[in-house]
Amino acid sequence: QVQLVESGGGLVQPGGSLRLSCAASGSTFYINAMGWYRQAPGKQRELVAVITSGGTTVYADSVKGRFTVSRDNAKNTVYLQMNSLKSEDTAVYYCNSDLTTGTKRSDYWGQGTQVTVSS
């Protein structure tokens, strides 16, 4: 069983910064990719940023230049540094990991962490 534990959400003013963390733990696994999605009230969940095992990153157009995704392979942890936050970044942010355990490849999700950008 694999668990993803997120931390770092909260309330921040427009223009401020936050850093989210997500650590994977549990059974022996190989991380193919880890990343972040978000869901605002009344909207569908959307991709924010992903980083692959090879270090390739993909960002939503809306966050390019403001958010940075990174990972610490030794700690099985992915980070999302969010700068120049806007009110439209307000959402529940979910960590996602594409993992292989044994011969099975699966998606895992964290419990979500609230990010609120407001003055």
Backbone hydrogen bonds, N-H to C=O, Kabsch-Sander energy under -0.5 kcal/mol:
donor,donor_aa,acceptor,acceptor_aa,energy
3,Q,25,S,-3.1
5,V,3,Q,-0.5
5,V,23,A,-2.3
6,E,4,L,-0.5
7,S,21,S,-2.1
10,G,114,Q,-1.2
12,V,116,T,-2.6
15,G,85,L,-3.2
16,G,13,Q,-2.3
18,L,82,M,-2.1
20,L,80,L,-2.4
21,S,7,S,-2.8
22,C,78,V,-1.9
23,A,5,V,-2.3
24,A,76,N,-2.7
25,S,3,Q,-2.3
27,S,1,Q,-1.6
30,Y,100,T,-2.4
32,N,30,Y,-0.7
32,N,98,D,-2.9
33,A,98,D,-1.4
34,M,51,I,-2.4
35,G,96,N,-2.6
36,W,49,A,-3.3
37,Y,94,Y,-2.7
38,R,46,E,-2.4
39,Q,92,V,-2.2
43,K,40,A,-2.3
46,E,38,R,-2.9
48,V,36,W,-2.8
49,A,36,W,-1.7
50,V,58,V,-2.2
51,I,34,M,-2.9
52,T,56,T,-2.5
53,S,32,N,-2.2
55,G,52,T,-1.7
58,V,50,V,-2.2
60,A,48,V,-2.4
63,V,60,A,-1.6
64,K,60,A,-1.0
64,K,61,D,-0.5
66,R,63,V,-2.3
67,F,63,V,-2.3
68,T,81,Q,-2.4
70,S,79,Y,-1.8
72,D,77,T,-2.9
73,N,71,R,-0.6
75,K,72,D,-0.8
76,N,72,D,-0.6
76,N,73,N,-0.7
77,T,72,D,-1.9
78,V,22,C,-2.5
79,Y,70,S,-3.2
80,L,20,L,-2.2
81,Q,68,T,-3.0
82,M,18,L,-3.3
82,M,80,L,-0.6
83,N,66,R,-1.9
83,N,81,Q,-0.6
84,S,15,G,-0.6
85,L,16,G,-2.3
89,D,86,K,-1.9
90,T,87,S,-1.8
91,A,115,V,-2.0
92,V,39,Q,-2.3
93,Y,91,A,-0.6
93,Y,113,T,-3.0
94,Y,37,Y,-3.0
96,N,35,G,-2.6
97,S,108,Y,-2.3
98,D,33,A,-2.8
99,L,97,S,-0.8
99,L,106,S,-2.7
100,T,30,Y,-2.6
101,T,99,L,-0.5
101,T,104,K,-2.8
102,G,100,T,-0.5
103,T,101,T,-0.6
104,K,101,T,-2.0
106,S,99,L,-3.0
106,S,104,K,-0.5
108,Y,97,S,-2.2
110,G,95,C,-2.3
113,T,93,Y,-2.2
115,V,91,A,-2.7
116,T,10,G,-2.7
118,S,12,V,-2.2
118,S,116,T,-0.7
